Structures are given as C-alpha cells and as structure tokens.
Amino acid sequence: MGRHIAKAFKEARIEAGLSQWDVAKELGYGTPQFISNIERGISTIPMDKLTDISKLFGRRPVAFFEAFREDLIEEMYAKLKETKRRLKGTI
C-alpha cells in the first residue's frame, strides 16, 4: 500500500531538513509514529493535512497527488489481476 506516496513523503521531509518528530509536532500528533507509518506505506497522508504538509515541506500539493495517482494505478492493476485469476478458475 502506498509505496509511491511513502517515498515522496520521506524524500520531501528529508529535503526540508525535518525529522519525523518535527513533522508530527507541526501536524498536531503526539508522537512521530504516524509519520513513520506514512513513510513505511502503512498509512497514507490524510487529505485534510495535505495543504499543511505541502507548506511545511515547501512543495506543491500536486507533487503528492502524482504519487497518490501512481499508488492508485498499482492498486487497481493488482485488483484487476486478482479478478482475472479468480475468473479463470470459474471457466
């Protein structure tokens, strides 16, 4: 889940010179765990925080939307592939 957004997020954070803890505090989280989860692809960027994250990292939101798009394409492809595999078994 979300390897493109995870990579884009982590790269942007590092380029901005921020730690996971810095980002967590700026976004109102009590610990950096959620930031770590985003960077590992376990969680994704909450849409309501995208503008704040973009400003914090000095990036345009579109950079993250491109990563979201890539993740969505991969996810849909995987679902189609699984559906095709299941349908093959019923014919």
C-alpha positions in Angstrom: 0.0 0.0 0.0 1.3 3.5 -0.9 4.9 2.9 -1.8 5.0 6.0 -4.1 3.4 8.3 -1.5 5.7 6.9 1.2 8.8 7.6 -0.9 7.6 11.1 -1.9 6.7 12.0 1.6 10.0 10.8 3.1 12.1 12.5 0.4 10.3 15.7 0.9 10.7 15.6 4.6 14.4 14.9 4.4 14.9 17.6 1.8 13.1 20.1 4.1 15.6 19.1 6.8 12.8 18.0 9.2 12.7 15.0 11.5 9.7 12.7 11.8 9.2 14.3 15.3 9.3 17.9 13.8 6.6 16.9 11.3 4.5 15.2 13.9 4.6 18.2 16.2 3.7 20.6 13.3 0.7 18.5 12.3 -0.5 18.1 15.9 0.4 14.5 16.5 1.8 13.5 20.0 4.4 11.1 18.6 6.2 10.5 15.3 4.7 7.1 14.9 2.1 8.2 12.3 4.8 9.9 10.3 6.8 6.7 10.4 3.8 4.8 9.3 3.3 7.1 6.3 7.0 6.6 5.3 6.7 2.8 5.6 3.5 2.7 3.5 1.3 1.5 6.3 -0.7 4.7 6.5 -1.3 7.4 3.9 -1.3 11.2 4.1 -4.7 12.4 5.4 -6.2 14.7 2.8 -7.2 17.3 5.4 -3.4 17.6 6.2 -2.1 17.8 2.6 -2.0 21.6 2.4 -0.2 21.8 5.7 2.3 19.1 4.7 2.9 20.8 1.4 3.6 24.1 3.0 5.8 22.5 5.7 7.9 20.7 3.1 7.9 23.7 0.6 6.2 21.5 -2.1 3.2 22.0 -4.2 0.3 19.6 -3.4 0.4 18.3 -7.0 3.7 16.5 -6.2 1.9 14.3 -3.7 -1.1 13.9 -6.0 1.2 12.4 -8.6 2.4 9.8 -6.1 -1.2 9.1 -5.0 -2.1 8.5 -8.7 0.8 6.0 -9.1 -0.3 4.1 -6.0 -3.9 4.0 -7.2 -2.8 2.7 -10.6 -0.8 0.0 -9.0 -3.6 -0.9 -6.6 -6.2 -1.1 -9.4 -3.9 -3.2 -11.6 -3.4 -5.6 -8.7 -7.1 -5.9 -8.2 -7.7 -6.5 -11.9 -5.0 -9.1 -12.0 -6.6 -10.9 -9.0 -10.1 -10.7 -10.5 -8.8 -12.2 -13.7 -7.1 -15.0 -11.8 -10.3 -15.8 -9.9 -12.4 -15.7 -13.1 -10.1 -18.1 -14.8 -10.8 -20.6 -12.2 -14.6 -20.5 -12.8 -14.5 -21.1 -16.6 
